[in-house]
Amino acid sequence: MDLVKLREVLLNTAALKPKEITLPKLSECLKPVLPSLPEDSCAGKDPLWQTSYQYLAILTEFAANGLIDVQSSETENEEVINLQHFAWFIATADIVRQFTLQLYLPRELRGLSKCEAQLMVIVDGKETSRRLAHCVAQYEILFQKRMLAHHPKMKDCAIDFIAGKYSLQGAFDTDADLFPAELSFRCLLIMKGATGLARELAEVLHRDLLRMTGRKGGFAVLCRTLLTIAESKEEETSWRKSEVIAKIVACRGHTKQFYRQVLQDCLEFFQWAANAGTQEALLYAGTCIECLKRFTALPSAYRELHTRIQNHFFSSFDALINPPEMVAGYVLCERKQLLAILHDCHVAFSGSSFSSLPSSLLVPYIGVFAKLHSMMPIEFEERDYLVNMTVFCLSNRTKQELRQSLLDLSYTTESTEGRTKFMHPRVTKKDAESSYSLVVSTARDNDETEYTGLLTVVIEMLKSSNRNLVLYDVFMILLNELVNASNPLDDLRILDDDEQQDALRKRFYHKYAIIQSLMELINHKHFHSQLYDNPTEVLGLLKDSVRNVIDRRTDTGEASDDALEIIVSIFQEFLAKTRNQTEVDDIFKLLRRYRTTTKCTRELGERIDALCNKPATASENEELSDSSFCNAFNLCSDSEPYCKVYGTTLLLKLLKEKDKETVAQRHSVLILALANLRSEESYAFLNSVRLLVGLCDVLEAEVIDALMKEYLSESNELDYRLKVGEATVKTVETLGPFAIRYRDVLLNGFLTGARHQLDEIRTSSLANVGSICRILSYQVHHFFYELFLVISLIMETDKYLPARRAGILVLAQLIEGMDGLMDFQEYLLPIYRFLKQVIHNDKDDVTKLQAAVALDHLKAKTKDFLTINPQDLEQRMFGKIIP
């Protein structure tokens, strides 16, 4: 047949409107090629079938010879597709389908695709099957061309073709990959949903659908197909479709290979959907989570599936718990990898318990999450993921489970039952530029900070959420654990000395973590409403605990004093604000009774007097006005700078006068002074420094320790840490030579900061080191070589110019402050060579100048040492000569 005339037939047929698809109009379109068209001799003179037969011949002829034009060039032949002709062909094929394939399908399969033609035929069953077989064979020839089988406008042809295959043969080869998997799946699902379908055919379709689902990539196809159909029907919501998919793939009775393949596809599809960032992808992720929930709910016989799910989400965390290699420097996880894992886990374990995986899977990894949270700077998004997962896990625990998790976090070792796992103590974070990696560090002996502080980290994570009910449950559990703790000597009698020391150390850290956590909770303002709205339970527990502590007598009485002092210190404000409660009066009576005994220490007695000896009928405002300390403390806590300054002045006066209540509340004053350092007003900041200096008279060691802890804490803001460094130097200046007692703490802390990744912290630490050395009159012999090594390392590797200048300046000050040159004789030559190298090689003129000044100081010291007059020599040899 002539291709030009075939194109004319395609053009005329493709241009037909739905109402024009009639037998006369179709015959008219065939006139250009009518003499050369074949006829079906078995069909007699049925004009509709003859027309259909001829159209099928035209389609197969043009598909074979007219779709692709071969154009010859000098080098090779090039295949070209005319898009306009291709569009005519697609439209004609769809029109022909309506009076060929669809017309001869069984009635129950006839309405699966779109049909606009108003044609019908009446023939017997045998003839219908013969004609349908011919139509299916002709369209199968067309679908051998991939561009036709995969074209979206041919999907109705594909549906009728597959339906014809099942009608004739009772099966369709789904493994032949004739159509895209999504299209085949959609066709089978549409057929499966047809009304009046024969039971045998329905069972065949069901088996084929399950077989396609169990193939690689079949689960993703099932989700896309069903959820797309759900979106097109308003009455069918997506979550119902997700439940249907989960019931299909996670029900009992499938083969092991089916479960393995579907689970693998589900996990891969979830990973893609969780990171795609579109609304449609989140819908797919929710479906995957529903399926994974069904898998985890299967009985223990399906343990293999449970293990694969846990390995997918937690294998990287398991590597941090038990590193595969214990070689120092071995990289366990990069930041990009950890961030991706945390994001996937966050999608799977956040939100409501109905739309997430079981929170019980997270319980063993709470310790790892807390440790990772403590390692991350505030600005990293990893912290948000860790907080949300931890809060989600703890919020869905029973009180007994919550208590057990909190107790595991407060101890320094893993629970024997494996409930809570901890990161390996040798795993550390190695920082790089805008990134980091988790690596295996060198072995550390007797590191007592392996697992300490994790309970307080979890409390901090809970405080950042709005789950006040969880906070209340945690508070009551920790309070009950503190006041009802057993005697630490009861279980240690059968242990040897080393084991007893180790057990006592663990119990000390356990108790310390609980006390610190309770203090943080009771000072959390968002928790106050929950605490003060229903104080009866807390007061009842406090009353019983105070009675038990007072009635309990040990040989030394230290345990009773210790517990009472903790209760009075932590709950002083709470008891003062709930004074009108009956239980509070009972607690005060018990405390007054204990105050009269000989076992009560002077400091505890002062605290009890300050708490109990106030008028019970006075209002809160009257109580504050009667107490000088309360007035000063509240003024210092005010947000206005002038109030802070006036309150600070009053507190300094009270500290100078050794006011009993102020001295008893010195720790609260210290916390307030540290908080006021954050003030942006310079005058308020300087007065906070004055308050810290004043506290040194009653709380000297604690002030220095608290300042250094705040300075080195990674959770604090940069500006606040710099202010704390300045306040530390000013506090040490006030102490003067007496600060020699804290030399180790100060220099170790600032030398640690001198190796910090932030440029400002390094520069600040070096400047503070120089100031501390000057204040201590350069009595730093034991630290001199370490100081010199840190400065040398900064000059070799640091690219931040202010830090380099600060390092050379500190070295110059140290050389100038040298008293006995013989004490530093082994360092003189390295220092000399180092300064000469800086002078010759450094590119910064200021750094060269400071190095030259340091070298001049060294030369002057050496010259003075070597130039000795006879009288000084005689005095050195024989002592002072009496004239």
C-alpha positions in Angstrom: 0.0 0.0 0.0 1.1 3.5 -0.8 2.4 5.3 2.4 1.1 8.7 1.2 -2.5 7.3 0.9 -2.1 5.5 4.3 -1.2 8.9 5.9 -4.3 10.4 4.3 -6.5 7.6 5.8 -4.9 8.2 9.2 -5.4 11.9 9.0 -9.0 11.6 8.1 -9.8 9.0 10.7 -7.9 10.8 13.5 -9.9 14.0 12.7 -13.3 12.2 13.4 -15.3 13.5 16.3 -17.0 11.0 18.7 -20.4 11.4 17.0 -18.8 10.8 13.6 -17.5 7.3 14.4 -20.1 5.6 12.2 -19.8 2.9 9.6 -20.5 5.2 6.6 -17.9 7.8 7.8 -15.3 5.1 8.5 -15.9 3.6 5.0 -15.5 7.0 3.5 -12.1 7.5 5.2 -10.9 4.2 3.6 -11.6 5.3 0.0 -8.0 6.4 -0.9 -6.7 2.8 -0.3 -9.9 0.8 -0.9 -8.8 -1.2 -4.0 -5.7 -2.5 -2.2 -7.3 -3.5 1.1 -7.7 -7.2 2.0 -11.0 -8.7 3.1 -11.9 -11.5 5.6 -13.4 -14.3 3.5 -14.6 -16.1 6.7 -16.9 -13.3 7.8 -19.2 -13.1 4.8 -20.5 -9.6 3.9 -20.6 -8.1 7.4 -19.7 -4.5 6.5 -18.6 -3.5 10.1 -16.2 -6.4 10.4 -14.8 -5.9 6.9 -14.2 -2.3 7.7 -12.6 -3.3 11.1 -10.5 -5.9 9.3 -9.2 -3.4 6.8 -8.4 -0.8 9.5 -6.3 -3.4 11.4 -4.4 -4.2 8.2 -3.7 -0.4 7.7 -2.4 -0.1 11.2 0.0 -3.0 11.0 1.2 -1.9 7.6 1.9 1.7 8.6 3.5 0.5 11.9 5.8 -1.7 10.0 6.8 0.7 7.2 5.5 4.2 7.9 6.2 5.1 11.5 10.0 5.4 11.1 11.6 7.1 8.1 15.2 6.1 7.2 17.2 9.0 6.0 20.6 8.3 4.4 23.6 10.5 5.0 27.3 10.3 4.0 28.3 8.4 7.2 25.3 6.3 8.3 21.5 5.9 8.0 19.5 7.8 10.5 16.0 6.8 11.7 13.6 9.7 12.0 10.0 9.8 13.5 7.5 12.3 12.2 5.7 13.4 15.3 2.6 14.6 13.4 2.2 11.3 11.6 2.8 9.5 14.9 0.0 11.5 16.6 -2.3 10.6 13.8 -1.5 6.9 14.2 -2.0 6.9 17.9 -5.4 8.6 17.6 -6.5 6.2 14.8 -5.4 3.2 16.8 -7.5 4.3 19.8 -10.6 4.9 17.5 -10.2 1.5 15.8 -9.9 -0.2 19.3 -13.5 1.0 20.1 -15.0 -1.1 17.3 -12.6 -4.0 17.3 -11.1 -5.1 20.6 -13.7 -3.6 22.9 -16.7 -4.5 20.7 -15.9 -8.3 20.9 -14.9 -8.5 24.6 -17.2 -10.3 27.1 -19.8 -8.0 28.5 -18.2 -7.9 32.0 -14.9 -6.7 30.5 -16.3 -4.3 28.0 -16.6 -1.2 30.2 -13.0 -1.1 31.5 -11.8 1.5 29.0 -13.2 4.7 27.5 -15.5 4.2 24.5 -17.1 7.0 22.4 -18.2 5.0 19.4 -22.0 4.2 19.0 -21.5 0.8 17.3 -22.7 -2.7 18.2 -22.7 -6.1 16.7 -24.6 -9.4 17.2 -22.7 -12.6 16.4 -22.5 -16.1 17.9 -19.9 -16.9 20.5 -17.6 -18.9 18.2 -17.4 -16.0 15.7 -16.9 -13.5 18.5 -13.9 -15.5 19.8 -12.4 -15.7 16.3 -12.8 -12.0 15.6 -11.4 -11.1 19.1 -8.4 -13.4 18.5 -7.7 -11.6 15.2 -7.9 -8.2 16.9 -5.7 -9.3 19.7 -3.1 -10.7 17.3 -3.1 -7.5 15.3 -2.7 -5.2 18.3 0.0 -7.5 19.6 2.0 -6.8 16.5 1.6 -3.1 17.2 2.7 -3.4 20.8 5.9 -5.1 19.7 7.1 -1.6 19.1 8.1 -0.2 22.4 7.2 3.4 21.6 3.6 2.3 21.1 3.4 0.0 24.1 4.8 2.7 26.5 2.9 5.7 25.0 0.4 7.1 27.7 -2.4 7.6 25.1 -2.3 3.8 24.3 -3.3 2.8 27.8 -7.0 2.1 26.8 -5.7 -0.1 24.0 -3.5 -1.9 26.5 -6.4 -2.5 28.9 -8.6 -4.0 26.1 -5.7 -6.0 24.7 -4.9 -7.6 28.1 -8.6 -8.2 28.8 -8.8 -9.9 25.4 -5.8 -12.1 26.3 -7.4 -13.2 29.6 -10.7 -13.8 27.8 -9.2 -16.0 25.1 -6.4 -17.8 26.9 -7.3 -17.4 30.6 -3.9 -15.8 31.3 -1.4 -13.1 30.4 2.3 -13.3 30.5 3.2 -10.7 33.1 6.9 -11.6 32.9 7.1 -10.6 29.2 7.6 -6.9 30.0 5.5 -6.0 27.0 4.1 -3.0 28.9 5.4 -0.9 31.7 4.9 -2.5 35.1 2.7 0.3 36.3 0.4 -0.1 33.2 0.2 -3.8 33.6 -0.6 -3.5 37.3 -3.3 -0.9 36.6 -4.9 -3.0 33.9 -5.1 -6.1 36.2 -6.4 -4.1 39.1 -9.1 -2.5 36.9 -10.1 -6.0 35.6 -10.1 -7.4 39.2 -12.6 -4.7 40.2 -15.0 -5.4 37.4 -18.5 -6.5 38.4 -19.8 -9.9 37.4 -16.3 -11.3 36.9 -16.1 -15.1 36.7 -14.6 -16.7 39.8 -11.9 -18.6 37.9 -10.7 -15.4 36.1 -10.8 -13.5 39.4 -8.5 -16.1 41.0 -6.1 -16.0 38.1 -5.9 -12.2 38.3 -5.3 -12.4 42.0 -2.4 -14.8 41.6 -0.9 -12.7 38.8 -1.2 -9.5 40.9 0.6 -11.2 43.8 3.3 -12.5 41.5 3.8 -9.0 40.1 3.9 -7.6 43.6 6.5 -10.2 44.6 8.8 -9.2 41.8 11.6 -6.6 42.2 10.0 -3.2 42.2 6.5 -4.6 42.4 5.6 -3.0 45.7 6.3 0.5 44.5 4.1 -0.2 41.4 1.3 -1.4 43.7 1.5 1.7 45.8 1.6 4.1 42.9 -1.3 2.4 41.1 -3.6 2.0 44.1 -3.0 5.5 45.5 -3.4 7.1 42.1 -6.7 5.4 41.7 -7.6 6.6 45.2 -6.9 10.2 44.3 -9.3 10.0 41.4 -12.2 8.9 43.6 -13.2 11.3 46.3 -15.0 8.7 48.4 -11.9 6.5 48.8 -9.3 8.2 51.1 -5.6 7.5 50.8 -5.2 6.0 54.3 -7.8 3.4 53.6 -5.9 2.4 50.4 -2.7 2.3 52.6 -4.4 -0.1 54.9 -5.5 -2.3 51.9 -1.9 -2.4 50.6 -0.6 -3.3 54.1 -3.1 -6.1 54.4 -2.2 -7.5 51.0 1.6 -7.6 51.5 1.9 -8.2 55.2 -0.8 -10.9 55.8 0.2 -14.4 56.6 0.5 -17.2 54.0 3.0 -15.7 51.5 6.2 -17.4 50.6 9.5 -16.4 52.3 10.8 -15.1 49.0 7.7 -12.9 48.6 8.2 -11.4 52.1 11.9 -10.8 51.5 11.4 -9.1 48.2 8.4 -7.0 49.3 10.2 -5.9 52.5 13.3 -4.9 50.5 11.2 -3.0 48.0 9.2 -1.4 50.8 12.3 -0.1 52.6 13.9 1.2 49.4 10.6 2.9 48.4 10.3 4.4 51.8 13.9 5.8 51.6 13.1 7.4 48.3 9.8 8.8 49.4 11.2 10.2 52.7 13.8 12.2 50.8 11.8 13.2 47.8 10.2 16.2 49.5 6.9 16.3 47.7 3.4 15.8 49.0 2.9 12.7 46.8 6.1 11.2 48.2 5.0 11.7 51.8 1.8 9.8 50.9 3.9 6.9 49.7 6.0 7.1 52.8 2.9 6.8 55.0 1.9 3.7 53.1 5.4 2.2 53.6 5.2 2.9 57.3 1.8 1.2 57.5 3.2 -1.9 55.8 6.3 -1.9 58.0 4.0 -1.7 61.1 2.1 -4.8 59.8 5.4 -6.6 59.4 6.6 -5.8 62.9 3.2 -7.0 64.3 3.7 -10.5 62.8 4.5 -13.3 65.3 7.9 -14.5 66.3 7.9 -17.0 63.4 8.6 -14.0 61.2 11.6 -12.8 63.2 13.7 -12.5 60.1 11.5 -9.7 58.9 11.7 -7.9 62.2 15.5 -8.1 62.2 15.8 -6.7 58.7 13.6 -3.7 59.6 15.7 -3.0 62.7 18.9 -3.4 60.7 17.7 -0.9 58.1 17.0 1.8 60.6 19.5 1.1 63.4 22.5 -0.6 61.8 24.5 2.6 61.8 23.7 3.2 65.5 24.7 -0.4 66.2 28.1 0.4 64.7 28.5 3.2 67.1 27.7 0.9 70.0 30.0 -2.0 68.8 32.4 -0.6 66.2 33.5 -3.2 63.6 37.1 -2.0 64.0 38.8 -0.7 67.1 41.7 0.9 65.2 42.2 4.5 66.2 41.1 6.9 63.5 38.6 4.4 61.9 35.7 6.4 60.5 32.4 5.0 61.6 30.0 7.5 60.1 30.3 10.8 58.1 27.9 13.7 58.8 26.1 13.3 55.5 25.4 9.6 56.2 24.3 10.3 59.8 22.0 13.1 58.7 20.3 10.9 56.1 19.8 8.1 58.7 18.4 10.5 61.2 16.0 12.0 58.6 14.7 8.6 57.6 14.2 7.6 61.3 12.6 10.9 62.0 10.0 10.3 59.3 9.3 6.8 60.5 9.2 7.6 64.2 7.5 11.0 64.6 4.0 12.3 64.7 1.2 10.1 66.2 1.5 6.5 67.2 -1.0 5.6 64.4 1.1 7.0 61.6 4.5 5.9 62.9 6.4 2.7 63.5 6.2 1.2 67.0 8.1 3.5 69.5 9.3 0.4 71.3 11.9 0.0 68.6 13.6 3.2 69.8 13.9 2.3 73.5 17.3 0.6 73.3 18.8 3.6 71.4 17.7 6.4 73.7 21.2 6.4 75.2 22.8 6.7 71.8 20.4 9.6 70.8 21.3 11.4 74.0 25.0 11.1 73.5 24.8 12.3 69.9 22.6 15.2 71.0 25.3 16.2 73.5 27.9 16.2 70.8 26.1 18.4 68.3 26.2 22.2 68.2 22.9 24.0 68.7 22.6 25.1 65.0 22.8 21.5 63.6 19.5 20.1 62.5 20.5 16.7 63.8 19.5 17.9 67.3 15.9 18.4 66.2 15.7 14.9 64.8 17.1 13.4 67.9 14.8 15.5 70.2 11.7 14.6 68.3 12.5 10.8 68.3 13.4 10.8 71.9 10.3 12.7 73.0 8.1 10.4 70.8 9.6 7.3 72.4 9.3 8.4 76.0 5.8 9.8 75.5 4.5 6.4 74.4 5.9 4.5 77.4 4.1 3.2 80.4 5.2 4.6 83.8 7.1 1.5 84.6 8.8 1.5 81.2 9.6 5.2 81.5 11.1 4.6 85.0 13.3 1.8 83.8 14.6 3.9 80.8 15.4 6.8 83.1 17.2 4.6 85.6 19.3 3.0 82.8 20.3 6.5 81.7 21.2 7.6 85.2 23.7 4.7 85.7 27.1 4.5 84.0 26.8 1.1 82.5 24.5 -0.8 80.1 21.6 -2.6 81.7 22.1 -6.4 81.9 18.9 -7.0 80.0 20.0 -4.9 77.1 17.1 -2.4 77.5 19.3 0.6 76.9 22.4 0.6 74.8 25.2 3.2 74.9 27.7 4.5 72.5 31.1 3.0 72.8 33.3 5.2 75.0 36.0 5.4 72.3 33.7 6.9 69.7 34.3 10.6 69.4 33.3 13.4 67.0 36.1 14.6 64.7 35.3 18.1 63.4 36.1 19.4 60.0 35.1 22.4 58.0 31.3 22.7 58.1 31.2 18.9 58.7 32.3 16.2 61.1 32.8 12.4 61.3 32.4 9.9 64.1 35.6 8.0 64.5 37.3 5.6 66.9 39.6 7.4 69.3 42.6 6.1 71.2 42.0 4.0 74.3 41.3 5.9 77.5 42.0 4.6 81.0 39.6 5.1 83.9 37.4 7.6 82.0 34.6 8.3 84.4 32.7 10.4 82.0 31.8 7.6 79.7 28.0 7.6 80.3 27.5 10.4 82.8 25.2 13.2 82.1 22.9 11.3 79.7 19.9 11.6 82.0 20.4 15.4 82.1 20.7 15.5 78.4 17.4 13.6 78.0 15.8 16.1 80.5 17.1 19.0 78.3 15.6 17.3 75.2 12.2 16.9 77.0 12.3 20.6 78.2 12.7 21.7 74.6 9.3 20.1 73.7 5.8 21.0 74.9 5.1 17.7 76.5 4.4 18.9 80.1 2.6 15.7 81.0 5.7 13.6 80.2 7.8 16.1 82.2 5.5 15.7 85.1 5.7 11.9 85.0 9.5 12.1 84.7 9.6 14.5 87.6 7.6 12.2 89.9 9.6 9.1 88.9 12.9 10.9 89.6 11.7 12.4 92.9 10.4 9.0 94.1 13.7 7.4 93.1 15.7 10.0 95.0 13.7 10.0 98.3 13.2 6.2 98.4 16.8 5.2 97.5 18.1 2.3 99.5 21.1 2.4 101.8 24.2 2.1 99.5 26.0 -0.2 102.0 23.2 -2.8 102.0 24.3 -4.7 98.9 28.1 -4.1 99.1 29.0 -6.4 102.0 29.8 -9.4 99.8 32.0 -7.4 97.4 35.7 -6.9 97.6 37.3 -3.5 98.0 37.6 -2.7 94.3 34.1 -3.8 93.5 32.7 -1.8 96.4 34.5 1.3 95.1 33.2 0.8 91.6 29.7 0.2 92.9 29.8 3.3 95.1 31.1 5.4 92.2 28.2 4.3 90.0 25.7 5.0 92.7 27.2 8.5 93.2 26.8 9.3 89.5 23.3 7.9 89.6 22.3 10.1 92.5 24.1 13.1 91.1 22.3 12.8 87.8 18.9 12.6 89.5 19.5 15.6 91.6 20.7 17.7 88.7 17.7 16.6 86.6 15.2 17.5 89.3 16.8 20.9 89.7 16.5 21.6 86.0 12.9 20.5 85.9 11.8 22.5 88.9 13.5 25.6 87.4 11.8 25.1 84.0 9.1 27.8 83.8 6.9 26.0 81.3 6.7 23.1 83.8 5.5 25.3 86.7 1.9 25.4 85.6 1.7 21.6 85.6 3.5 21.4 88.9 1.5 24.1 90.8 -1.9 23.2 89.5 -1.8 19.8 91.2 0.7 19.9 94.0 -1.0 17.4 96.2 0.8 14.3 94.8 4.2 16.0 95.0 3.6 17.3 98.6 2.3 13.8 99.7 5.5 12.2 98.4 7.7 14.9 100.0 5.9 14.5 103.3 6.4 10.7 103.4 10.0 11.0 102.3 10.8 13.6 105.0 9.2 11.5 107.7 11.1 8.4 106.5 14.4 10.2 106.3 14.0 11.7 109.8 12.9 8.3 111.3 15.6 6.4 109.6 18.7 6.3 111.7 22.1 5.0 110.5 25.2 4.7 112.4 26.6 8.1 111.3 23.4 9.9 110.4 25.1 11.2 107.2 22.5 9.7 104.9 19.6 11.5 106.7 21.3 14.9 106.6 22.2 14.5 103.0 18.7 13.6 101.8 17.1 16.3 103.9 19.5 19.0 102.6 18.8 18.0 99.0 15.0 18.1 99.6 15.2 21.5 101.3 17.5 22.9 98.6 15.5 21.8 95.6 12.0 22.3 96.9 12.4 25.5 98.9 10.7 27.7 96.4 8.0 25.1 95.7 7.2 24.7 99.4 7.1 28.5 99.9 4.6 29.0 97.1 2.4 26.1 98.3 2.5 27.2 102.0 -1.3 27.2 102.3 -1.5 23.5 101.7 -2.1 21.2 104.7 0.7 18.9 103.7 3.2 21.8 103.8 2.4 22.5 107.4 3.1 18.8 108.2 6.4 19.0 106.4 7.4 22.1 108.3 6.5 20.5 111.6 8.7 17.5 110.7 11.6 19.8 109.7 11.3 21.9 112.9 11.4 18.7 114.9 14.5 17.6 113.2 16.0 21.0 113.7 16.0 20.5 117.4 18.0 17.3 117.2 21.8 17.1 117.5 22.1 15.4 114.1 21.1 18.6 112.3 24.1 20.5 110.9 24.4 24.2 111.3 24.1 24.9 107.5 20.9 22.7 107.2 19.5 24.4 110.3 19.9 27.8 108.7 18.1 26.5 105.6 15.2 25.1 107.7 14.9 28.3 109.7 14.8 30.4 106.5 12.1 28.2 105.1 9.9 27.6 108.1 10.1 30.7 110.1 7.8 32.9 108.0 4.2 33.9 108.8 1.9 31.2 107.4 -0.9 33.8 106.7 1.2 36.3 104.8 0.6 36.7 101.2 3.4 36.1 98.7 4.0 39.8 98.2 4.2 40.4 102.0 6.6 37.5 102.3 8.9 39.0 99.7 8.8 42.4 101.3 9.7 41.0 104.7 12.8 39.3 103.3 15.7 41.4 102.2 17.1 38.5 100.2 13.9 37.9 98.4 13.6 41.6 97.4 17.1 41.7 96.2 16.8 38.4 94.4 13.6 39.4 92.6 15.1 42.8 91.6 18.1 41.0 90.2 15.9 38.6 88.3 13.9 41.5 86.7 14.2 42.0 82.9 14.9 45.7 83.2 18.6 46.5 83.4 18.3 49.2 86.1 16.4 46.7 88.3 19.2 44.1 87.8 21.8 46.6 88.8 20.0 47.7 91.9 19.3 44.1 92.9 22.9 43.1 92.3 24.0 46.0 94.6 21.6 44.8 97.3 22.9 41.2 97.0 26.5 42.3 97.3 25.6 44.2 100.4 23.9 41.2 101.9 26.9 38.9 101.0 29.3 41.4 102.7 27.1 41.4 105.8 27.0 37.6 105.8 23.2 37.5 105.7 22.1 34.0 106.8 19.4 33.6 104.1 21.6 34.9 101.4 24.5 32.6 102.4 22.1 29.7 102.5 20.8 30.6 99.0 24.3 31.2 97.6 23.9 28.5 94.9 20.8 30.2 93.6 22.6 33.5 93.5 25.4 31.9 91.5 22.9 30.5 89.0 21.2 34.0 88.7 24.6 35.7 88.2 25.5 33.3 85.4 22.1 33.9 83.8 22.6 37.7 84.0 25.9 37.5 82.1 23.7 37.0 79.0 22.4 40.6 79.4 23.1 42.8 76.4 23.5 45.8 78.6 27.1 46.3 79.4 26.3 47.9 82.8 24.2 44.9 83.8 26.9 42.5 82.6 29.6 44.3 84.6 27.5 44.2 87.8 27.0 40.4 87.2 30.8 40.1 87.2 30.8 42.1 90.5 28.3 39.6 92.0 30.4 36.7 90.9 33.4 38.3 92.6 31.4 38.8 95.7 30.3 35.2 95.7 33.9 34.1 95.9 33.9 35.0 99.6 31.3 32.2 100.4 31.5 30.0 97.3 35.0 30.4 95.8 35.7 27.0 94.3 32.1 26.6 92.9 32.3 29.9 91.2 35.5 29.1 89.3 34.2 25.6 88.4 30.8 27.0 87.2 32.5 29.6 85.1 34.8 27.2 83.4 32.0 24.7 82.8 29.9 27.4 81.2 32.8 28.5 79.1 33.6 25.0 77.7 29.9 24.0 77.2 29.2 23.5 73.5 25.5 24.1 74.1 26.0 27.8 75.0 26.0 30.6 72.5 29.3 32.1 71.3 28.7 35.6 72.7 27.8 34.2 76.1 30.9 32.0 76.2 33.1 35.0 75.4 31.4 37.0 78.2 32.0 34.1 80.6 35.6 34.1 79.7 35.9 37.8 80.4 34.1 37.3 83.7 36.4 34.5 84.7 39.5 36.7 84.1 38.0 39.5 86.2 37.1 37.1 89.0 40.6 35.7 89.1 42.0 39.2 89.1 40.0 39.8 92.3 41.3 36.7 93.9 44.8 37.7 93.0 47.6 35.4 94.2 45.1 33.2 96.0 43.9 32.0 92.6 47.0 29.7 92.4 44.7 27.1 94.0 42.7 26.9 90.8 45.6 27.2 88.4 45.1 23.7 87.0 41.4 24.1 86.4 41.9 27.5 84.7 44.8 26.7 82.5 43.5 23.2 81.5 40.2 24.8 80.5 41.6 27.6 78.5 44.2 25.4 76.8 41.3 23.2 75.8 39.5 26.2 74.3 42.8 27.2 72.5 42.3 24.1 70.3 38.6 24.8 69.6 37.2 24.8 66.1 35.7 28.3 66.4 38.1 31.1 65.7 36.7 33.4 68.3 37.0 30.8 71.1 40.6 30.1 70.2 41.5 33.7 70.3 39.6 34.3 73.5 41.2 31.3 75.2 44.7 32.5 74.3 44.0 36.0 75.6 42.6 34.5 78.8 45.7 32.3 79.2 48.0 35.3 79.0 45.9 37.2 81.6 45.8 34.2 84.0 49.5 33.7 83.7 50.1 37.4 84.5 47.8 37.3 87.5 49.5 34.2 88.8 52.9 36.0 88.4 53.8 33.5 85.7 54.0 30.5 88.2 53.2 28.1 85.4 56.4 26.0 85.2 54.5 22.7 84.9 52.3 24.1 82.1 55.0 26.0 80.2 55.9 23.3 77.7 52.3 22.5 77.0 51.7 26.2 76.4 54.6 26.4 74.1 53.4 23.3 72.1 49.9 24.8 71.7 51.3 28.1 70.5 53.6 26.3 68.1 50.7 24.3 66.7 48.6 27.4 66.2 51.4 29.1 64.3 51.9 26.1 62.1 48.3 25.2 61.3 45.9 28.0 62.3 44.9 30.4 59.4 43.0 32.8 61.6 45.2 35.9 62.0 44.0 37.2 65.4 44.6 33.7 66.9 48.1 33.7 65.6 48.8 37.1 66.9 47.4 36.2 70.3 49.6 33.1 70.5 52.8 35.0 69.9 51.7 37.7 72.3 51.1 35.2 75.1 54.6 33.6 74.4 56.2 37.1 74.6 54.4 37.7 78.0 55.5 34.3 79.3 59.2 35.0 78.4 59.0 38.4 79.9 57.6 36.9 83.1 60.3 34.2 83.5 62.0 34.5 86.9 64.5 31.7 87.1 66.0 31.0 83.7 67.5 27.7 84.8 64.0 26.3 85.4 63.3 26.6 81.7 66.8 25.7 80.3 65.6 22.7 78.2 63.0 24.9 76.4 65.3 27.9 75.6 66.7 26.5 72.3 63.4 25.4 70.9 61.9 28.7 71.7 64.8 30.6 70.1 64.5 28.6 66.9 60.8 28.9 66.8 60.9 32.7 67.2 63.6 33.0 64.5 61.5 30.9 62.1 58.4 33.1 62.7 60.4 36.3 62.1 61.9 35.0 58.8 58.9 33.1 57.4 55.6 34.7 58.7 53.8 37.0 56.3 52.1 39.2 58.9 54.1 42.2 60.1 52.4 42.4 63.5 53.2 38.8 64.2 56.8 39.4 63.2 57.0 42.4 65.5 55.6 40.4 68.4 58.0 37.6 67.7 60.9 40.1 67.6 59.8 41.6 71.0 59.6 38.0 72.5 63.1 37.4 71.1 64.4 40.6 72.7 62.9 39.6 76.0 64.7 36.2 75.7 68.0 37.8 74.8 67.7 40.3 77.7 66.9 37.5 80.2 69.9 35.4 78.9 72.2 38.4 79.1 71.1 39.3 82.7 71.7 35.7 83.7 75.2 35.5 82.2 76.2 39.0 83.4 76.8 38.6 87.1 78.8 41.1 89.2 81.2 39.7 91.8 79.1 40.6 94.8 76.0 38.8 93.4 78.3 35.8 92.7 79.7 35.8 96.2 76.1 36.0 97.6 75.0 33.1 95.5 78.1 31.0 96.6 78.2 31.9 100.3 74.9 33.6 101.1 74.4 37.2 102.3 77.7 38.7 103.7 77.3 40.6 106.9 79.6 43.7 106.8 
